Amino acid sequence: MRPSVTSKVNKLQADNELVEASPDRKIIHIDMDAFYASVEQRDNPTLRGQPVIVGGQPNGRGVVAACSYEAREFGIHSAMPSAEAGRRCANAVFVKPRFDVYRMVSKQIHEIFREFTDLVEPLSLDEAYLDVTGINLFGGSAVRMAREIRLMITQRTRLIASAGISYNKFLAKIASDHNKPDGQFCVLPGDGENFVGMLPIGRFHGVGKVTESRMHDLGIRVGADLRQWSREELAREFGSSGDYFYRVARGIDHRPVRTSRKRKSMGAERTFGTNISDRDEMLAILQRLAVETLEALTLRELAGTTVSVKVRFPDFATLTRAHSQARGLIDEVSAQRAIPFLLDRALATRARPSVRLLGLSISGLQPLEQSQIEQLELPWPSTE
């Protein structure tokens, strides 16, 4: 399950207006391979070569946070219900996430990035964009720099990373997935449009399962098909997202690599191909979104005062329920305690609730050092 097209594409479009891209730009996207599971296999030799699932429980409660490549061979993937993962692989080994360890390793990796350039945009604990335009290391070769970064990551952390290199962020991110695991791929300026033309539409960032299905119904299966549509036609079919699709179908992405930005909020959403009605599954997904959001905020040295849960029902009615801290900032424990209360408030509006989208965001952002993190004190029991 992927972030919804609305939240992701709107952000891409907003950034796209800021600078004009140059074909001389050199952007590297580094993405760790099966990061959480690889850390667990590194630290516990008995897990090496095993189908490891991080998060969820063997009894089928919760969802998969991450999994090893051995588990992926069974069709297991992140955000899959644990019950389904267990059915697909009876020998799967479930391990509890250790986010403190993942953050420590992430810090080591990001320190390596900054040995090459100050223009680093963290996306999560395990991936980032690097702008190496004008950097003279290795004769100015971004391909060689990416190879050296990956080598240094392996030497210092005993983990594996993949890399994508191109003249913009959209292509660099797609390229990093092209030769996974333990590989890299470069899309040169003269090859960008042809590369996108052959790309399955489901691999376009901002295209989730629902939008992919809709595009297939319209005869859009690869980038070349999307390129046949005019800007006006795409706007008519996809609203404000149409302009984004028009640009990336041509390999155009003007977004800069940002080392910092002023944000009012940060969050993530999941749209489901099939509506879900199990409350425990909803809670597990929202709790995972909370972890992802807080990780991203921590990397940017930010924290917020308000946590919000968004629920969209099958009839597309959407409710948002929020809680703000009276004192202090939202941390992982306080967010996880708030989620059941906020979810139940939204579900209570329906007799037999099922949902097609869940989202979580944290707002009221401020620099982390401005306040001490405090526990959320609300009249409901902990879910731990």
C-alpha positions, 0 to 999 in steps of 0.5 A, a space after each residue: 500500500 502506498 501513500 495516496 495520490 492526493 497528498 503526495 502529488 500535491 506536495 510534488 506539484 508545490 515543489 515543482 514550481 520553485 526552480 527550473 531544472 538544469 540538465 547539468 544537475 546531478 542527483 543521487 537517491 540512496 535507498 537502503 535494502 530491506 533496512 529494518 530486516 537487514 539490521 536484525 539479520 546483521 545483529 542476530 546471525 541466526 536470522 541470516 538467510 531466514 524469512 524475517 518479518 519486522 513488526 506484527 505478531 505470529 498470532 496474526 495481529 498487526 501488520 508487517 512493518 518490513 521484511 527481508 528479501 527471503 520473506 519477499 519471495 513468498 509475496 510478503 510486503 510491508 503493510 500486509 496483515 500479519 495473518 496473511 504473511 503467516 499463511 504465505 510463509 509458515 516458517 517466517 520469523 517475526 521480530 519486534 522492531 527496535 527503532 532506537 537501533 534503526 535511528 542510530 544506524 541511520 545517523 551513521 548513514 547520513 553522516 556518510 552522505 554529508 562527507 560528499 555534499 551538504 545538500 542532503 534531503 532525508 526522506 526517512 531513516 533509510 533513504 535520502 536525496 543528495 545533490 552533488 552538482 558541482 562536487 569535484 570528487 571522483 572527477 565530478 562523476 555522480 556514478 562513482 560517488 554513488 558507488 563510493 557512498 554504497 561501499 562506505 555504508 557497507 564498510 561502516 554498517 555492514 549493510 547494503 544500499 542501492 542508488 539511483 543517479 539522474 538529473 532530477 529527483 523523480 528519475 533518481 528515485 525510480 532508478 534506485 529501485 531498478 537494480 535492487 538489491 545492492 545495485 545502482 542505475 543511472 538515467 542520463 539527461 538524453 535518456 530520461 524521456 525514453 526511460 519514463 516512456 517504458 515505465 509501468 504506470 504503477 511505478 510512478 510516484 504518486 500513483 497508488 493502486 486505485 489510481 493505477 487501476 483507473 489509468 489502466 481503464 483509460 488505456 494508460 499502462 506505461 509512461 508513453 501512454 500517459 504522454 499521449 494525453 494533453 495537460 487539459 485532458 489530464 486535468 479533467 481526469 485527475 484534477 490538480 494532479 494532472 499537471 504533475 502527471 503531464 510533467 513526469 511523463 516527459 521526465 520533467 521534475 524541477 524540485 530542488 534537493 532541500 536540506 530544510 523546509 518550513 512545514 506546518 504539518 507532516 503525515 502519511 496516508 494509505 489507500 486500500 484496494 479493498 475496504 477494511 473493517 477490522 479495528 485491530 488492522 486499522 490501529 496497526 496501520 495507523 500506529 505504523 504511520 505514526 512511527 514513519 511520521 515521527 521518524 521523518 520529523 526526528 530526521 528534520 529535528 522537528 516535533 509537533 503539538 497535535 496528532 490527527 487521524 483521518 478516515 475515509 469511508 467507502 462513500 468518500 465521506 472523510 472525517 478527521 479527528 485531532 488531539 493537541 497537547 496542552 503541554 510539551 510535544 507529541 512523541 511515539 508513546 503519546 501518539 500511540 496512546 492517542 490513536 485508538 481514541 481518535 479512531 474510535 471517535 471517527 468510527 462511531 459515526 457509522 453503524 458498521 464502519 469500513 474504510 477505504 483510506 487511513 491517514 495520520 499527521 502531526 502538526 503544530 511543528 517546531 524545532 525539537 529543542 524548543 520543548 521537552 517531550 512529555 507524555 500525553 495525559 488523556 482519559 483512556 488506557 494505554 494500548 501497550 
